[in-house]
Amino acid sequence: MHICYCHTPARYAWDLSYLYARRAPWLLRGYISLVMHRFRVWDVSTASRVDHFVANSRFVARRIERYYRRSSTVIHPPVDTAYFTPGGESGDYYLMVSRLTAYKQIDLAVEAFNRLGKPLWIVGDGPDRRRLQAMAGSNVRFSRRSLARRGQGRNARLPGLGLSRQGGFWHHTGRSAGNRSAGNSLWWGRGASTR
């Protein structure tokens, strides 16, 4: 039996392919469209061999239904409730933990916090890092602190950032599949701002 725990169908091939094509040199855009079409055909063929899909959120379940025409059971990712407990006083900054890539649309958060003048800490790395840093005001801080340490995978913790003192958590969902970090922020007793 083949059970697939799906975090999301490939965004770069399905609903966000235009973002990737838009950033490519114009001569390659037609080629990228052809490759993405062939990838989608392969992806649907591969998905048809799965006996049962398990989605990490209702949003992902709807994506599985939309792109693969398959139903799924929703089982949310776990949260370490022994570690993530409500903190004391809230701090005076907002936190964003993400891969710094175009489809995450982190530039919207940077622009918003530039206008608000409120402090924002962005933890993560990716191909958009330089562009985001260039547009960020002095109130936006970046940290390359790894989200995954050897032997801990994606469940690595971020000590030393004072996360239990964060004033809020900014998570721009865009077309994201859901984000465990937003859930973790809620476990800390802080409201998560989502769009």
Secondary structure, DSSP 8 states (H G I E B T S, - for coil): --EEEES-S-TTTTTTHHHHHHHS-GGGHHHHHHHHHHHHHHHHHHHTT-SEEEESSHHHHHHHHHHH---EEE------TTTS---SS--S-EEEE----GGG-HHHHHHHHHHH---EEEE---TTHHHHHHH--TTEEEE---SSBTTTBTT---TTS-GGG-SEEEE--TT----HHHHHHHHTT--EEE-
